[in-house]
Amino acid sequence: MAGPGIGKSTLTEAITERLAQEMIIVQIHGSSSLSGVPFGVLAPYTAELTAEDSVSPVAVLRSVWRYFEKLKGGKDTPLLLMMDDAHHLDEATASIVADMITAGWATVLAAGRPRPGLPQPLAQLWYDGLAERVDLRPMNREQIEEVLSHALDGTVPAATIDTIWSASGGNPRILDALLHDAAERGQLAKRNGIWMLLGPLPADGPRLTEVVVKDMLRRGPEEQEVLKLVALAGPVSRKVIEDTFGAEVVRTLLDQQMIVENSGVPAELRIWNSVFGEALRTSISVSRSLQLLEKIRDQLGTAPEGSEGRMRAVEWALECGFKISGPELLEAAGTALVHSRNWSSRTMAAKVADPDLVPQAQAVQARALFNEGDFVGAAKLLDGCWLQLGKGPWAVPVMMLRAMAHQALGTPLAVFAADSRGALQSAGAMPAGPLAVPHDSQQAPGAPDKIWQERLLHLLELGEAGNHQALAAEVQELRSSRGGDATEDALHAVGLALLAHALASAGRALQGLDAALLSASELPALQGGVFFFNEFVLGRLVADYLAMGEWDSAERELANYAAGQPRGIAYFSGSLEVLRGYSLLRQGRMERAYQTLLPAVETLRLNDPLQLFRFGSGLAFYVAARLGDSAQAGRLELDYKDSPLGSTGFGLLATAYAAAASEYVAHDGKGLASLHTLSTTREVTSRAGTLLELLALCWDLGDHSVIPLVHTLAVNVEGPWAAAMLTLAEHWESEDADSIMETAAMLEGAGFVNLAREAYARSSTVLESSGERRRARQAVALREKCDHELGERFREGHFIAAAPSVHLTRREQDIVELAVQGLTDREIAQKLMVSVRTVEGHLYRTYVKLGVRSRDELATALPH
């Protein structure tokens, strides 16, 4: 039993093919057109019966029996009756089949849909325990990931998996069509070993069109009409469709799960899968679409209740050539943005002709282009409309989006700010002269009040400079002067987010966290605009947690954000994966960081809304160098060098990690010297948190001369990570092995396993030099235990270079971990509540992926 396209027919065909040599196969296909005809589907086996006998159950049963005996030819070969679309069987045929099963004449394999379900005589067999029911369900994300890992040779990033899962709805038939169409059009392509979606999944590809056409050909004219109307208008009122076509056809399509109904009031209908619906829409000609619109135009009456329904109504009207008012176009374009329909949003916004609404429409078009990674087009549109949108709720979001678009193009903030001030002065919005306050200071008492644009530019400049004192003063002034205006609310939220990042860089991450949380509390009032305030604040909140060493809290924020986003909308996935990879790197989990950062960098290569490509490529270069993957390290170094500078905060860290990576590659002292030089610059010395992280990189490279500096600096840096660094520095030079071992145990218990590893390594050296070899071996064992937890057991092995191309699904990881612990297949199955066969299958695929032949070899080839 399964819904449409889940795979029941394919499964029954495979079973039939496998049993064809052992059994005689008789196939019966249910048909909606014959569902009301008694014994209609049995006509091929009852052709010799008279009209009177053809409706007699006894005569039909005898005729079918003679046909079966003729097939057997006197042999004792078992018979398999395979019935597809059994939910369409008439009651009389179902009774005959039930009698065959009860009498032992044949084994029956039936495939049907749970709605409307099987005819009562067949369903009764299951109730009576004479038949087994197997329910096939849509694939979940883990199963989609497993399918993609088998179908595609290379790494498939989380964003690609999520988009394909969302579009297919877990339906194998839709999944197969989408993969083929996307690959043939080059929209699903392999970049540096990573499978990337280079554009939206095609809804008009030949494979998907074939799926839609085949489904429609199986339906009567009335069902086809309803499906086309729901595809064109959906979500559309159920009452409208029922008034036009009747309630029976609606119930039938709901039972067949071809349309779904929302749970709200009024009830609305839509196609069961959005991609299927879009493919159906593209197959309808404009003239036919116009006819269908005219058919229900009177019933539609007023505009649909929901914003999505109004958006679809506008899209449909435009497709049919109707004229739409400017406000309706603008609202629909904004809704399309929310639903990730960028092309539709741009198309509708471009048709706005009302001069008063054109600036807003241009801003909407710019955000759609920004979503698509066209920063040139976005910047051009925003440069033309931002001055006209200088008041009201559009003001700050538009200027922030403009700033981000120009930053994406590599425009330095100083140049952007100067150009903006010049434009404001030319427009008469700002007096000429040196009104702007230097970015390293705050406004002097008694100075004239700044216009909001100058305030925003000044906040951005202070954030770029990392001047947390001046930022705090600006934020306090904004807080004290707020009057509930949308512009003031937005400025306050931006100022708090910038302050949070500046404080984290300055070593005051705890205070920064308070600022970030306050900024997050402002977000509900800022929803619905063209700027991505949520992600702007989230990036700084996560950065504060990571500066403190609160790895779990950072991961929780990233996971909560992802859970709250519609599946398949992945504009910020690359940026967030960079932050996740950064967290793993800071924890010392290099292999997992590598497997996270490589796909993230490729994602940002296509679209980098938060300007983290340079930071991400610098981190990935570092991890590749640490793991000895020289080929990837060389490529990532070029990516880092060719990327725009981005913001100073993340830019300094990117420079530091790239310098450390160069040292790991060349071992010539130049990378370490670059780190020392960087550590003396004003930009770094004014940021205690950044400087401490930079010194930690030097220490990790074997430069113990920085330990006294770490000891001095870490005292004044907030957070558990700085406290852990201070503890390690205090005991590093000690010749007291017991003290170092205690420090290592404390660090391990606090969750800083990578630092504990170094302490255990140091204690083993001290113990070895004092001749205590047995205890030294104990310290080595504890260090190796840390390596095991970090997943770095194979740092020197051949596996590392191949790690990005070897991807185990979550289920495979769980099963292999238990297998390495010594559990049998049955014990694993019981623990994970799966079948033994499932365990065997996952283990076999893991053997193939890792190139091993037995469990004994798993422990030496497992990536983590």
C-alpha positions in Angstrom: 0.0 0.0 0.0 1.4 3.4 -1.0 0.5 6.8 -2.4 1.2 7.7 -6.0 4.8 7.4 -7.1 6.1 5.9 -3.9 7.2 2.7 -5.8 4.6 0.1 -5.2 4.3 -0.8 -8.9 8.1 -0.9 -9.4 8.4 -3.1 -6.3 5.7 -5.6 -7.5 7.3 -5.7 -11.0 10.7 -6.4 -9.4 9.2 -9.2 -7.3 7.4 -10.6 -10.3 10.6 -10.6 -12.4 12.5 -12.4 -9.6 9.9 -15.1 -9.2 9.2 -15.6 -13.0 11.4 -18.7 -13.1 9.7 -20.3 -10.1 6.0 -19.4 -10.5 3.4 -18.9 -13.2 2.6 -15.2 -13.3 -0.9 -13.8 -14.1 -1.2 -10.0 -14.1 -4.4 -8.1 -13.4 -4.5 -4.3 -13.6 -7.2 -2.3 -11.8 -8.8 0.5 -13.8 -10.9 3.4 -12.6 -13.0 3.1 -15.8 -13.8 -0.5 -14.9 -14.2 -0.1 -11.2 -18.0 0.0 -11.5 -18.2 -3.0 -13.9 -18.6 -6.4 -12.2 -15.7 -8.7 -13.2 -14.6 -6.1 -15.8 -10.8 -6.6 -15.3 -11.3 -10.4 -15.6 -12.7 -10.1 -19.1 -9.5 -11.5 -20.8 -10.1 -14.8 -18.8 -13.9 -15.0 -19.3 -14.2 -14.3 -23.0 -16.0 -17.6 -23.7 -18.8 -16.9 -21.3 -22.3 -15.8 -22.4 -23.6 -12.4 -21.3 -25.7 -14.0 -18.6 -22.8 -16.1 -17.3 -20.3 -13.2 -17.4 -22.0 -11.7 -14.3 -22.4 -15.0 -12.4 -19.7 -15.4 -9.7 -19.7 -19.2 -10.0 -19.4 -19.1 -13.8 -16.6 -16.5 -13.7 -14.8 -18.5 -11.0 -14.9 -21.7 -13.1 -13.7 -19.8 -16.2 -10.8 -18.4 -14.3 -10.0 -21.8 -12.8 -9.9 -23.4 -16.3 -7.6 -20.6 -17.5 -5.2 -21.2 -14.6 -5.2 -25.0 -15.2 -4.4 -24.4 -18.9 -1.4 -22.2 -17.9 -0.1 -24.9 -15.6 -0.3 -27.5 -18.3 -0.6 -30.3 -15.8 2.5 -29.3 -13.9 2.5 -28.6 -10.2 4.0 -25.1 -10.6 2.6 -22.5 -8.1 0.6 -19.6 -9.4 1.2 -15.9 -8.6 -1.6 -13.5 -9.3 -0.1 -10.0 -9.4 -2.6 -7.1 -9.2 -1.6 -3.5 -9.7 -3.9 -0.6 -8.8 -5.9 -3.0 -6.7 -7.8 -0.1 -5.1 -9.7 0.1 -8.5 -11.0 -3.5 -8.3 -14.7 -3.9 -8.3 -16.3 -5.7 -5.3 -17.2 -8.8 -7.4 -13.7 -9.3 -8.7 -12.3 -8.7 -5.2 -14.6 -11.5 -3.8 -13.4 -13.9 -6.5 -9.8 -13.2 -5.7 -10.5 -13.6 -2.0 -12.0 -17.0 -2.7 -8.9 -18.0 -4.7 -6.6 -17.1 -1.8 -8.9 -18.9 0.7 -9.0 -22.0 -1.5 -5.2 -22.0 -2.0 -5.5 -21.7 -5.8 -2.9 -18.9 -6.0 -0.6 -16.6 -4.2 -1.7 -13.0 -4.6 0.5 -9.9 -4.6 -1.6 -6.7 -4.7 -0.5 -3.1 -4.9 -2.9 -0.3 -4.0 -3.4 3.1 -2.5 -4.4 3.5 1.2 -7.0 6.0 0.1 -9.6 4.9 -0.9 -8.1 1.5 0.1 -8.7 -2.0 -1.1 -12.2 -3.4 -1.7 -13.7 -4.9 1.5 -13.2 -8.6 0.6 -9.5 -8.1 0.1 -9.1 -5.9 3.2 -11.0 -8.5 5.2 -8.2 -11.0 4.4 -5.7 -8.8 6.2 -8.1 -8.3 9.2 -8.4 -12.1 9.4 -4.6 -12.6 9.4 -4.7 -14.3 5.9 -2.7 -11.6 4.2 0.3 -9.4 5.2 0.1 -5.7 4.6 3.2 -3.7 3.8 3.0 0.1 3.8 5.5 2.0 1.7 6.0 5.6 2.8 7.8 8.5 1.2 11.6 8.5 1.8 12.9 10.5 4.7 15.9 12.8 4.5 18.3 10.0 5.5 17.0 7.7 2.8 17.3 10.5 0.2 20.9 11.1 1.3 21.6 7.3 1.0 20.1 7.2 -2.5 22.1 10.3 -3.6 25.3 8.8 -2.1 24.8 5.7 -4.3 23.6 7.5 -7.4 26.3 10.2 -7.4 30.0 9.7 -7.3 31.2 12.4 -4.9 30.2 14.5 -1.9 26.6 15.8 -1.8 26.4 18.8 0.6 23.5 19.1 3.0 21.9 22.0 1.1 21.7 19.9 -2.1 20.2 17.0 -0.2 17.6 19.3 1.5 16.6 20.9 -1.7 16.1 17.6 -3.5 14.3 16.1 -0.6 12.0 19.1 -0.4 11.3 19.1 -4.1 10.7 15.4 -4.5 8.7 15.1 -1.2 10.5 11.7 -0.8 8.7 10.4 -3.8 11.0 8.0 -5.7 9.3 8.6 -9.1 9.6 12.4 -8.7 13.2 12.0 -7.3 14.3 10.0 -10.3 12.8 12.4 -12.8 14.3 15.5 -11.1 17.8 14.0 -10.9 17.9 13.0 -14.5 16.4 16.3 -15.7 18.7 18.4 -13.5 21.8 16.4 -14.6 21.0 16.6 -18.3 20.5 20.4 -18.1 23.7 20.9 -16.1 21.8 22.3 -13.1 23.1 19.4 -11.0 26.9 19.4 -11.6 30.1 18.2 -9.9 32.4 21.0 -8.8 35.8 20.0 -7.3 34.3 16.6 -6.2 31.2 18.3 -4.7 27.7 17.9 -6.3 26.2 21.4 -6.5 22.8 22.7 -7.6 23.7 25.5 -10.0 20.1 26.7 -10.3 16.5 25.7 -9.4 15.5 22.1 -10.1 13.7 22.1 -13.5 9.9 21.6 -13.4 9.7 21.4 -17.2 12.3 18.7 -17.9 11.4 15.7 -20.2 11.4 13.1 -17.4 9.2 15.0 -15.1 6.9 16.0 -17.9 6.6 12.3 -18.9 5.6 11.5 -15.3 2.9 14.1 -15.4 1.6 13.2 -18.8 1.3 9.5 -18.0 -0.6 10.3 -14.8 -3.0 12.6 -16.6 -3.7 10.1 -19.4 -4.9 7.5 -16.8 -7.6 10.0 -15.7 -11.0 10.9 -16.9 -11.7 14.4 -18.4 -13.3 15.7 -15.2 -10.3 14.7 -13.0 -7.9 16.2 -15.5 -9.8 19.5 -15.4 -9.8 19.6 -11.6 -6.1 18.8 -11.4 -5.3 21.5 -13.9 -7.4 24.1 -12.1 -5.9 23.3 -8.7 -2.4 23.4 -10.3 -3.1 26.8 -11.8 -4.9 28.4 -8.9 -3.7 26.5 -5.9 -4.1 27.1 -3.1 -7.7 27.5 -4.1 -10.9 27.3 -2.2 -12.4 23.8 -2.0 -15.8 25.3 -2.3 -15.0 26.9 -5.6 -13.9 23.6 -7.1 -16.8 21.7 -5.7 -19.3 24.3 -6.9 -17.8 24.0 -10.4 -17.2 20.2 -10.7 -19.1 18.6 -7.8 -17.9 17.2 -4.5 -17.5 13.6 -5.7 -14.5 14.3 -8.0 -12.8 16.3 -5.2 -13.3 13.5 -2.7 -11.9 11.0 -5.3 -8.8 13.1 -5.9 -8.3 13.6 -2.2 -8.6 9.8 -1.7 -6.1 9.2 -4.4 -3.8 11.8 -2.7 -3.4 13.8 -5.8 -4.6 16.9 -4.1 -4.3 17.8 -0.4 -6.4 20.0 1.8 -5.1 22.5 4.4 -6.4 22.4 7.9 -7.4 26.0 8.0 -10.7 27.9 7.4 -11.7 28.3 4.6 -10.5 24.9 3.3 -8.0 25.2 0.4 -6.7 22.7 -2.1 -3.3 22.3 -3.7 -1.5 19.7 -5.7 0.1 17.0 -3.5 3.6 17.9 -4.7 4.7 21.5 -5.6 7.1 20.4 -8.3 4.5 18.1 -9.8 2.0 21.0 -9.7 4.5 23.3 -11.4 5.2 20.7 -14.1 1.5 20.4 -14.7 1.1 24.1 -15.0 3.9 24.4 -17.6 2.2 21.7 -19.7 -1.0 23.8 -20.0 -1.2 26.2 -23.0 -2.0 29.9 -22.4 -5.2 29.6 -24.3 -6.4 26.6 -22.2 -5.3 28.3 -19.1 -7.4 31.3 -20.1 -10.4 29.1 -20.7 -10.0 27.5 -17.2 -9.7 30.9 -15.6 -12.9 32.1 -17.3 -14.6 29.0 -16.1 -14.2 29.8 -12.4 -13.7 33.6 -12.5 -17.2 34.3 -11.2 -16.9 31.6 -8.4 -13.5 33.1 -7.3 -15.2 36.4 -6.5 -13.0 38.3 -4.2 -9.3 37.8 -3.8 -8.1 34.6 -2.0 -7.7 34.9 1.8 -4.0 33.9 2.1 -1.0 35.8 0.7 0.1 32.7 -1.1 -3.3 32.3 -2.8 -3.2 36.0 -3.8 0.3 35.5 -5.2 -0.8 32.5 -7.3 -3.9 34.4 -8.5 -1.7 37.3 -9.7 0.8 34.9 -11.4 -2.1 33.1 -13.2 -3.7 36.4 -14.3 -0.4 37.6 -15.7 0.1 34.3 -17.6 -3.3 34.9 -19.2 -2.5 38.5 -20.1 -4.7 40.3 -17.6 -3.7 43.7 -16.2 -2.9 43.7 -12.4 -2.8 46.8 -10.2 0.5 48.0 -8.7 -0.3 47.2 -5.1 -1.3 43.6 -6.0 1.8 43.1 -8.0 4.0 44.4 -5.2 2.4 42.3 -2.6 2.6 39.2 -4.8 6.2 39.9 -5.6 7.0 40.1 -1.9 5.2 36.9 -1.2 7.1 35.2 -4.0 10.3 36.2 -2.3 9.2 34.5 0.9 8.5 31.3 -1.0 11.8 31.4 -2.8 10.2 32.1 -6.2 12.9 34.6 -7.2 12.2 34.6 -11.0 8.5 35.1 -10.4 9.2 37.8 -7.9 11.4 39.7 -10.3 8.9 39.3 -13.1 5.9 40.7 -11.1 7.9 43.5 -9.5 9.2 44.6 -12.9 5.6 45.1 -14.1 4.9 47.7 -11.4 4.3 51.0 -13.2 3.0 53.2 -10.5 5.8 55.8 -9.9 5.1 55.8 -6.1 5.6 52.0 -6.0 8.5 51.6 -8.4 11.3 52.2 -5.8 9.8 49.4 -3.6 9.4 47.2 -6.6 13.1 47.8 -7.5 14.1 46.8 -4.0 12.2 43.6 -4.3 13.8 42.8 -7.6 17.2 43.6 -6.0 16.6 41.1 -3.2 15.6 38.4 -5.7 18.8 39.0 -7.7 20.8 39.0 -4.4 19.2 35.6 -3.6 20.4 34.3 -7.0 24.0 35.6 -6.4 23.7 38.5 -9.0 25.2 41.1 -6.8 26.0 43.4 -9.7 22.3 43.6 -10.8 21.2 44.0 -7.2 23.6 46.8 -6.5 22.6 48.6 -9.6 18.9 48.5 -8.7 19.5 49.5 -5.1 21.7 52.5 -6.2 18.8 53.7 -8.1 16.1 53.5 -5.4 17.7 53.8 -2.0 17.4 57.6 -1.8 13.7 57.5 -2.7 13.1 55.0 0.1 14.7 57.2 2.8 11.7 57.1 5.1 9.5 54.4 6.6 9.9 50.6 7.1 11.8 50.1 3.8 14.6 52.6 4.6 17.1 50.6 6.8 16.5 47.2 5.1 17.2 48.7 1.7 20.3 50.5 2.7 21.6 47.4 4.5 21.0 45.3 1.5 22.8 47.8 -0.6 25.8 47.8 1.7 26.0 44.0 1.5 25.6 44.0 -2.3 28.5 46.4 -2.6 30.6 44.5 -0.1 30.0 41.3 -2.2 31.4 43.2 -5.2 34.6 43.9 -3.2 33.8 47.6 -2.5 35.6 48.7 0.6 33.3 50.1 3.3 35.1 53.4 3.3 34.5 53.9 -0.4 30.8 52.8 0.0 30.3 55.2 2.9 32.0 58.1 1.1 29.9 57.5 -2.1 26.7 57.3 0.0 27.4 60.5 1.9 28.2 62.2 -1.4 24.8 61.1 -2.8 23.0 62.2 0.3 24.6 65.7 0.0 23.8 65.9 -3.7 20.2 65.1 -2.9 20.1 67.7 -0.2 19.4 65.1 2.5 22.7 65.8 4.3 24.5 69.1 4.6 27.8 69.4 2.9 31.0 69.4 4.9 32.7 67.1 7.4 29.6 66.0 9.4 30.7 62.4 9.5 32.3 61.3 12.7 35.6 59.4 12.4 35.1 55.7 12.7 37.4 55.4 15.7 35.5 58.0 17.8 32.0 58.9 18.9 30.0 62.0 18.4 31.0 64.9 20.5 28.5 66.4 23.0 26.6 69.3 21.5 27.2 68.2 17.9 24.2 68.4 15.5 22.0 65.4 15.3 22.9 63.0 12.6 20.3 61.8 10.0 19.5 58.1 10.2 21.6 57.3 7.1 24.7 58.8 8.7 24.0 56.9 11.9 23.8 53.6 10.0 27.0 54.4 8.0 28.8 55.3 11.3 27.6 52.1 12.9 29.0 50.0 10.0 32.3 51.9 10.2 32.6 51.4 13.9 31.8 47.7 13.5 34.5 47.4 10.8 37.0 49.1 13.1 36.0 46.9 16.0 35.6 49.9 18.2 33.3 48.4 20.8 33.5 51.4 23.2 32.1 53.8 20.5 29.6 51.3 19.3 28.3 50.8 22.9 27.9 54.6 23.2 26.0 54.8 19.9 23.8 51.9 20.9 23.0 53.4 24.2 22.1 56.7 22.5 19.8 54.9 20.1 18.1 53.1 23.0 17.5 56.2 24.9 16.1 58.2 22.0 13.8 55.4 20.5 10.2 56.3 20.0 8.9 53.2 18.4 9.8 54.2 14.9 10.6 51.4 12.5 13.8 53.0 11.4 15.0 53.5 15.0 14.2 49.8 15.8 16.2 48.6 12.8 19.2 50.8 13.6 19.1 49.6 17.2 19.1 45.9 16.1 22.0 46.5 13.7 24.0 48.4 16.2 23.6 45.6 18.8 24.6 42.9 16.3 27.7 44.8 15.3 28.5 45.5 19.0 28.2 41.8 19.7 30.8 40.9 17.1 33.2 43.7 18.2 33.0 42.6 21.8 33.8 39.0 20.9 36.8 40.1 18.9 37.9 42.2 21.8 37.8 39.3 24.2 34.6 40.3 25.8 32.4 37.5 24.4 30.2 37.2 27.4 29.2 40.9 27.1 28.9 40.4 23.3 26.5 37.5 23.9 24.2 39.8 25.9 24.3 42.3 23.0 23.5 39.5 20.4 20.6 38.2 22.4 19.2 41.7 22.8 19.5 42.2 19.1 17.7 38.8 18.5 14.9 40.0 20.7 14.3 42.9 18.2 13.9 40.6 15.2 10.1 39.9 15.4 9.4 43.6 14.6 11.8 43.4 11.6 10.3 40.5 9.7 9.0 40.8 6.1 11.4 43.3 4.7 14.0 42.9 2.0 17.0 42.5 4.3 18.0 39.3 6.1 18.1 40.6 9.7 17.7 37.1 11.1 20.8 35.7 9.5 22.8 39.0 10.1 22.2 38.6 13.8 22.5 34.8 13.9 26.1 34.9 12.4 27.2 37.3 15.2 25.4 35.3 17.9 27.1 32.1 16.8 30.5 33.9 16.6 30.1 35.0 20.2 29.4 31.4 21.4 32.4 30.2 19.4 34.7 32.9 20.9 33.7 31.7 24.3 34.2 28.1 23.4 30.5 27.2 23.9 30.5 24.7 21.0 27.2 23.1 21.9 25.4 26.4 22.2 26.6 27.5 18.8 25.5 24.2 17.3 22.1 24.6 19.0 21.5 28.0 17.4 22.5 26.8 14.0 20.3 23.7 14.3 17.3 25.8 15.6 17.7 28.2 12.7 17.8 25.3 10.1 14.7 23.6 11.7 12.8 26.8 11.4 13.5 27.3 7.7 11.3 25.9 4.9 13.0 22.9 3.4 14.8 23.5 0.2 15.5 27.3 0.8 19.2 27.3 1.1 20.5 30.8 0.4 22.4 30.9 3.7 23.3 27.2 4.0 26.9 27.7 2.8 27.5 30.6 5.3 26.1 28.6 8.2 28.0 25.5 7.3 31.2 27.6 7.3 30.4 28.6 10.9 29.7 24.9 11.7 33.1 24.0 10.2 34.8 26.7 12.1 33.3 25.3 15.3 34.6 21.8 14.5 38.0 23.2 13.6 38.2 25.1 17.0 37.4 21.8 18.7 40.2 20.0 16.9 37.8 17.8 14.9 39.7 18.3 11.7 38.3 15.5 9.6 34.7 16.5 10.3 35.6 20.1 9.8 37.1 19.2 6.4 34.0 17.3 5.3 31.9 20.3 6.4 34.0 23.1 4.9 34.7 21.7 1.5 31.0 21.6 0.4 30.4 24.9 2.2 33.1 26.7 0.1 31.6 25.3 -3.1 28.2 26.5 -2.0 29.6 30.0 -1.3 31.3 30.0 -4.6 27.7 30.2 -6.1 26.1 32.5 -3.6 27.8 34.2 -0.6 25.2 36.5 1.0 27.0 37.0 4.3 30.4 37.4 2.6 32.2 34.5 4.2 33.9 32.9 1.2 37.3 34.3 2.1 36.9 33.1 5.7 35.6 29.7 4.6 38.3 29.1 2.0 41.0 30.2 4.5 39.7 27.7 7.1 39.4 25.0 4.5 43.0 25.7 3.3 44.1 25.3 6.9 42.3 22.0 7.5 43.5 20.6 4.2 47.1 21.5 5.1 46.7 20.0 8.6 45.5 16.8 7.1 48.1 16.6 4.4 45.9 16.9 1.4 48.3 19.0 -0.7 46.2 19.0 -3.9 43.1 20.4 -2.1 45.3 22.8 -0.1 46.8 24.2 -3.2 43.4 24.8 -4.8 41.9 26.3 -1.6 44.9 28.6 -1.2 44.2 30.1 -4.7 40.5 30.5 -3.7 41.6 32.4 -0.6 44.0 34.7 -2.4 41.5 35.4 -5.2 38.5 36.2 -2.9 37.3 39.7 -1.9 38.5 40.9 1.5 35.1 40.8 3.2 34.7 42.2 6.7 37.7 43.0 8.9 36.6 40.7 11.8 36.4 37.5 9.8 39.1 38.8 7.4 41.8 38.9 10.1 41.0 35.3 11.1 41.0 34.2 7.5 44.5 35.8 7.1 45.7 34.1 10.3 44.5 30.6 9.3 45.8 30.9 5.8 49.3 31.9 7.1 49.2 28.9 9.5 48.1 26.7 6.5 51.1 27.9 4.5 53.4 26.9 7.3 51.9 23.4 7.5 52.4 23.1 3.7 55.9 24.5 3.3 57.5 24.1 6.8 59.8 27.0 6.0 59.0 29.4 8.8 57.5 32.0 6.5 53.9 31.2 7.6 54.8 31.4 11.2 56.7 34.7 10.6 53.5 36.1 8.9 51.5 35.2 12.0 54.0 37.0 14.2 53.8 40.1 12.0 50.0 40.0 12.0 50.0 39.7 15.8 51.7 43.1 16.0 49.4 45.1 13.8 47.0 47.6 15.3 43.9 45.7 13.9 44.9 42.6 15.9 46.4 44.1 19.1 43.1 46.0 19.6 41.2 42.8 19.5 42.3 40.6 22.4 40.1 37.7 21.5 41.4 37.6 17.9 45.0 37.9 19.2 44.6 35.0 21.6 43.3 32.8 18.8 46.2 33.8 16.6 48.7 32.9 19.4 47.0 29.5 19.8 47.7 28.9 16.1 51.4 29.7 16.7 51.5 27.4 19.7 49.9 24.6 17.6 52.6 25.1 15.0 55.2 24.3 17.8 56.1 27.9 18.6 56.3 27.7 22.4 57.7 31.2 22.7 54.1 32.5 22.6 53.1 30.7 25.8 54.0 33.6 28.2 51.9 35.9 25.9 49.0 33.5 26.1 49.3 33.4 29.9 49.2 37.2 30.1 46.5 37.7 27.5 44.1 34.9 28.5 43.6 36.4 31.9 41.6 39.3 30.4 39.6 37.3 27.8 36.2 36.1 28.7 34.9 32.6 28.2 35.6 29.0 29.0 38.0 28.6 26.0 40.3 31.4 27.2 40.2 30.0 30.7 41.2 26.6 29.3 44.1 28.2 27.4 45.2 30.0 30.6 45.2 26.7 32.5 47.2 25.0 29.9 49.7 27.8 29.7 50.2 27.9 33.4 51.2 24.2 33.6 52.9 23.7 30.3 56.5 24.5 31.4 56.1 22.6 34.6 58.2 19.5 35.1 55.5 18.1 37.4 53.9 15.4 35.3 51.1 14.8 37.8 50.1 18.5 37.6 50.0 18.3 33.8 48.0 15.1 33.8 45.5 16.7 36.2 45.3 19.7 33.9 44.7 17.3 30.9 41.9 15.5 32.8 40.3 18.8 33.7 40.4 20.1 30.1 39.0 16.8 28.8 36.1 16.9 31.3 35.4 20.5 30.3 35.0 19.5 26.7 38.3 20.9 25.4 39.5 17.5 24.1 42.0 19.0 21.7 43.7 21.0 24.5 43.6 17.9 26.7 45.3 15.9 24.0 48.2 18.4 23.9 48.5 18.2 27.7 48.6 14.4 27.7 51.3 14.6 25.0 53.3 17.1 27.0 53.0 14.9 30.2 54.2 11.8 28.2 57.3 13.8 27.1 58.0 14.9 30.7 57.5 11.3 32.0 59.7 9.8 29.3 62.5 12.3 30.0 62.4 11.3 33.7 62.6 7.6 32.9 59.0 6.8 33.9 58.2 4.8 30.8 55.2 2.9 32.1 53.4 6.1 33.1 54.5 7.7 29.9 52.8 4.9 28.0 49.6 5.6 30.0 49.8 9.3 29.0 50.2 8.2 25.4 47.1 6.0 25.7 45.1 8.9 27.1 46.3 11.1 24.2 45.2 8.4 21.7 41.8 8.3 23.5 41.5 12.0 22.8 42.5 11.4 19.2 39.8 8.7 18.9 37.2 11.1 20.2 38.4 13.9 17.9 38.4 11.5 14.9 42.1 12.2 14.2 43.4 8.6 14.5 44.3 8.5 10.9 46.0 11.8 10.5 49.1 10.2 9.0 47.2 7.5 7.1 46.2 7.2 3.5 42.5 7.8 4.3 42.8 11.5 4.9 43.4 12.6 1.3 40.3 10.6 0.2 38.1 11.7 3.1 35.9 14.2 1.2 35.0 11.5 -1.3 34.0 8.9 1.3 30.7 9.8 2.9 28.8 7.5 5.3 25.2 8.2 6.0 24.1 8.7 9.6 22.6 5.2 9.7 25.8 3.7 8.3 27.9 5.6 10.9 25.7 4.3 13.7 25.9 0.7 12.5 29.6 0.7 11.9 30.3 2.3 15.3 28.5 -0.6 17.0 30.2 -3.1 14.7 33.6 -1.8 15.7 32.6 -2.2 19.3 32.1 -5.9 18.7 28.3 -6.2 18.5 26.8 -8.9 16.2 24.5 -8.0 13.4 21.5 -9.2 15.5 22.6 -7.2 18.5 23.0 -4.1 16.3 19.5 -4.7 14.8 18.0 -5.0 18.3 19.7 -1.9 19.5 18.7 0.3 16.5 15.3 -1.4 16.1 15.9 -2.4 12.5 16.0 -5.7 10.7 19.1 -7.9 10.5 19.0 -7.6 6.8 19.1 -3.8 7.0 22.2 -4.1 9.2 23.9 -6.5 6.7 23.1 -4.2 3.8 24.5 -1.1 5.4 27.6 -2.9 6.5 28.2 -4.2 2.9 27.8 -0.7 1.4 30.2 0.6 4.0 32.8 -2.1 3.1 32.5 -1.0 -0.6 32.9 2.7 0.3 35.9 2.2 2.6 37.5 -0.4 0.4 37.6 -3.1 3.1 36.5 -6.7 3.2 35.7 -7.5 6.8 34.9 -6.0 10.2 38.5 -6.5 11.3 39.5 -3.9 8.7 36.9 -1.4 9.6 38.8 -0.1 12.6 41.7 1.0 10.4 39.6 2.6 7.7 36.8 4.3 9.6 36.9 8.1 8.9 35.5 9.1 12.3 
